[in-house]
């Protein structure tokens, strides 16, 4: 990258450190858990996301593997599943742009 910008790369004063020490990570996890307990809005959003993710995962799993029972024609069922996924992929980007990343996950 330095060569592309016609600059010299001086590594003499560059220090490589391990930023992911185990003690720091354990303290960070403890701090995050304390913040989860301390703030009711964060706790509510966390539990809502957990419930929504569980429901969506169960619905998606059942929907994908249950097409043979929903639609008598197996091929038509898989075509319908593919069209449904394609629609969801296309709608995800505008929804995230409109609501924002965090609110789109909850919505």
Sine and cosine of phi, psi and omega as CSV:
sin_phi,cos_phi,sin_psi,cos_psi,sin_omega,cos_omega
0.00,0.00,-0.62,0.79,0.04,-1.00
-0.91,0.41,-0.59,0.81,0.00,-1.00
-0.92,0.40,-0.61,0.80,0.03,-1.00
-0.91,0.42,-0.54,0.84,0.00,-1.00
-1.00,-0.02,0.16,0.99,-0.01,-1.00
0.82,0.57,0.71,0.70,0.01,-1.00
-0.82,-0.58,0.43,-0.90,0.08,-1.00
-1.00,0.03,0.65,-0.76,0.02,-1.00
-0.98,-0.18,0.93,-0.38,-0.02,-1.00
-0.98,-0.17,0.95,-0.33,-0.03,-1.00
-1.00,-0.08,0.13,0.99,-0.06,-1.00
-0.91,0.41,-0.64,0.77,-0.05,-1.00
-0.98,-0.20,0.20,0.98,-0.01,-1.00
-1.00,0.08,0.77,-0.64,-0.01,-1.00
-0.89,-0.46,0.78,-0.63,0.03,-1.00
-0.98,-0.18,0.85,-0.52,-0.02,-1.00
-0.81,-0.58,0.36,-0.93,0.07,-1.00
-1.00,-0.02,0.95,-0.30,-0.06,-1.00
-1.00,0.07,-0.19,0.98,-0.07,-1.00
-0.96,-0.27,0.83,0.56,0.01,-1.00
-0.93,0.36,0.52,-0.85,-0.06,-1.00
-0.89,0.45,-0.65,0.76,-0.02,-1.00
-0.90,0.44,-0.66,0.75,0.01,-1.00
-0.90,0.43,-0.64,0.77,0.00,-1.00
-0.92,0.40,-0.66,0.75,0.02,-1.00
-0.90,0.44,-0.65,0.76,0.04,-1.00
-0.91,0.41,-0.62,0.78,0.00,-1.00
-0.90,0.43,-0.66,0.75,0.02,-1.00
-0.90,0.43,-0.68,0.74,0.03,-1.00
-0.89,0.46,-0.68,0.73,0.00,-1.00
-0.90,0.44,-0.67,0.75,0.02,-1.00
-0.90,0.43,-0.64,0.77,0.02,-1.00
-0.92,0.40,-0.64,0.77,0.04,-1.00
-0.90,0.44,-0.66,0.75,0.03,-1.00
-0.91,0.41,-0.56,0.83,0.05,-1.00
-0.90,0.44,-0.64,0.77,0.01,-1.00
-0.96,0.26,-0.60,0.80,-0.11,-0.99
-0.95,0.33,-0.65,0.76,-0.12,-0.99
-0.98,-0.20,0.90,-0.44,-0.05,-1.00
-0.91,0.42,-0.58,0.82,-0.02,-1.00
-0.92,0.38,-0.64,0.77,0.05,-1.00
-0.91,0.41,-0.65,0.76,0.03,-1.00
-0.90,0.44,-0.68,0.73,-0.01,-1.00
-0.90,0.43,-0.72,0.70,0.02,-1.00
-0.89,0.45,-0.61,0.79,0.01,-1.00
-0.90,0.43,-0.72,0.69,-0.01,-1.00
-0.93,0.36,-0.57,0.82,0.07,-1.00
-0.90,0.44,-0.72,0.70,0.03,-1.00
-0.88,0.47,-0.65,0.76,0.02,-1.00
-0.88,0.48,-0.70,0.72,-0.02,-1.00
-0.92,0.39,-0.68,0.73,-0.01,-1.00
-0.91,0.41,-0.69,0.72,0.00,-1.00
-0.89,0.45,-0.64,0.77,0.02,-1.00
-0.91,0.42,-0.70,0.72,0.00,-1.00
-0.91,0.43,-0.69,0.73,0.00,-1.00
-0.91,0.41,-0.66,0.75,0.01,-1.00
-0.90,0.44,-0.69,0.73,0.02,-1.00
-0.92,0.39,-0.66,0.75,0.02,-1.00
-0.90,0.45,-0.71,0.70,-0.01,-1.00
-0.89,0.45,-0.70,0.71,0.01,-1.00
-0.88,0.47,-0.74,0.67,0.00,-1.00
-0.91,0.41,-0.62,0.79,-0.02,-1.00
-0.93,0.38,-0.69,0.73,-0.03,-1.00
-0.94,0.35,-0.64,0.77,-0.06,-1.00
-1.00,-0.08,-0.04,1.00,-0.02,-1.00
-0.95,-0.32,0.19,0.98,-0.04,-1.00
-0.89,0.45,-0.50,0.86,0.01,-1.00
-0.90,0.44,-0.47,0.88,0.01,-1.00
-1.00,-0.02,-0.42,0.91,-0.02,-1.00
-0.98,0.20,-0.74,0.67,-0.03,-1.00
-0.91,-0.42,0.76,-0.65,-0.05,-1.00
-0.90,0.43,-0.50,0.86,0.00,-1.00
-1.00,-0.03,0.89,-0.45,-0.07,-1.00
-0.87,0.49,-0.68,0.74,-0.05,-1.00
-0.93,0.37,-0.64,0.76,0.06,-1.00
-0.89,0.45,-0.62,0.79,0.03,-1.00
-0.89,0.46,-0.70,0.72,0.01,-1.00
-0.94,0.34,-0.53,0.85,0.10,-1.00
-0.91,0.42,-0.68,0.73,0.03,-1.00
-0.89,0.45,-0.64,0.77,0.04,-1.00
-0.90,0.43,-0.66,0.75,0.02,-1.00
-0.90,0.43,-0.66,0.75,0.03,-1.00
-0.91,0.42,-0.65,0.76,0.04,-1.00
-0.89,0.46,-0.67,0.74,0.04,-1.00
-0.93,0.38,-0.63,0.78,0.02,-1.00
-0.88,0.47,-0.68,0.74,0.04,-1.00
-0.89,0.46,-0.67,0.74,-0.01,-1.00
-0.92,0.39,-0.59,0.81,0.05,-1.00
-0.91,0.41,-0.64,0.77,-0.02,-1.00
-0.94,0.33,-0.60,0.80,-0.03,-1.00
-0.98,0.18,-0.32,0.95,-0.06,-1.00
-0.91,0.41,-0.67,0.75,-0.06,-1.00
-0.91,0.41,-0.76,0.65,0.04,-1.00
-0.91,0.42,-0.56,0.83,0.02,-1.00
-0.90,0.43,-0.67,0.74,0.03,-1.00
-0.92,0.39,-0.63,0.78,0.02,-1.00
-0.92,0.40,-0.57,0.82,-0.05,-1.00
-0.98,0.19,-0.73,0.69,-0.08,-1.00
-1.00,-0.04,-0.40,0.91,-0.14,-0.99
1.00,-0.09,0.34,-0.94,-0.09,-1.00
-0.90,0.44,-0.72,0.70,-0.09,-1.00
-0.93,0.37,-0.72,0.69,-0.03,-1.00
-0.94,0.34,-0.52,0.86,0.02,-1.00
-0.92,0.38,-0.52,0.85,0.03,-1.00
-0.94,0.35,-0.59,0.81,-0.01,-1.00
-0.98,0.21,-0.60,0.80,-0.07,-1.00
-0.94,0.34,0.00,0.00,0.00,0.00
